[in-house]
Amino acid sequence: MSRGAQDVYTEIALEVERQDLGDAVTQTVSGCVGPLCGRGPVVCSYPSGAWYAGVAPADAAEIVRDDVRHRRPVERLVALRVGD
């Protein structure tokens, strides 16, 4: 993982636990995927289908709260949506 992706991954995992969503979330790691490779760290969230680019650890709480819990994409970070 590059561009701080490990820090983002770790913070999202911690935030999922803080928000008691561990049983509802599966988190995985991949290498470069799709058209956003140069804009990482990239986070893909389903079922919203939002791809977030340039994510920082400080964005984790907002992504987990808004997108994962409430199914509202964090518009300021959305770079792409599945189906667009």
LINHU-V64659 format. One record per residue. RES is the residue in three letters. SS is DSSP state (H for helix, E for strand, - for the rest). PSI is psi in whole degrees, 0 to 359 (none if undefined). Layout:
((RES:SS:PSI) (RES:SS:PSI))
//
This chain:
((MET:-:144) (SER:-:176) (ARG:-:29) (GLY:-:13) (ALA:H:324) (GLN:H:319) (ASP:H:320) (VAL:H:313) (TYR:H:312) (THR:H:316) (GLU:H:322) (ILE:H:316) (ALA:H:317) (LEU:H:319) (GLU:H:322) (VAL:H:317) (GLU:H:317) (ARG:H:323) (GLN:-:12) (ASP:-:44) (LEU:-:11) (GLY:-:325) (ASP:-:345) (ALA:-:356) (VAL:-:135) (THR:-:124) (GLN:-:133) (THR:-:167) (VAL:-:144) (SER:-:169) (GLY:-:202) (CYS:-:128) (VAL:-:125) (GLY:H:200) (PRO:H:0) (LEU:H:13) (CYS:H:316) (GLY:H:2) (ARG:H:23) (GLY:-:172) (PRO:-:143) (VAL:-:137) (VAL:E:128) (CYS:E:132) (SER:E:131) (TYR:-:142) (PRO:-:3) (SER:-:331) (GLY:-:11) (ALA:E:136) (TRP:E:121) (TYR:E:136) (ALA:-:151) (GLY:-:33) (VAL:-:138) (ALA:-:158) (PRO:H:326) (ALA:H:344) (ASP:H:348) (ALA:H:312) (ALA:H:318) (GLU:H:317) (ILE:H:313) (VAL:H:315) (ARG:H:307) (ASP:H:310) (ASP:H:307) (VAL:H:311) (ARG:H:312) (HIS:-:359) (ARG:-:36) (ARG:-:110) (PRO:-:149) (VAL:-:94) (GLU:-:325) (ARG:-:343) (LEU:-:349) (VAL:E:123) (ALA:E:336) (LEU:E:150) (ARG:E:138) (VAL:-:131) (GLY:-:348) (ASP:-:none))
//
